[in-house]
């Protein structure tokens, strides 16, 4: 597996690589389950910046699969761990709720993001 090769060479994935790996895992033949397992493996040793990028990629993976409520639950867990959501995560969730025509929830997320990101 790619991660083992990277580890053997002493390469630690940066935030962009984490996002790409999680996205590629979801789009591969093993789907969301593979993305989830990869996320769990990768996030054990991440700093805050890498964690938010990895969470963002996983939230997007859930939303892309039509599981926006689960994506929102991941966002809540991220905040509970003390890491605030960024504009990318808010945008991902707002977009997913909007596409599923849950406009009240999308507007609530927009208001929440607008207040939190402005402070």
Buried (B, 14 or more C-beta within 10 A) or exposed (E): EEEEEBEEEEEEBEBEBBBEBBBBBBBEEEEBEBBBEBBEEBBEEBEEEBBBBBBBBBBBBBBBBEBBBBBBEBBEEBBEEEBEBBEBBBBBBBBBBBEBEBEEBBEEBBEBBEEBEEE
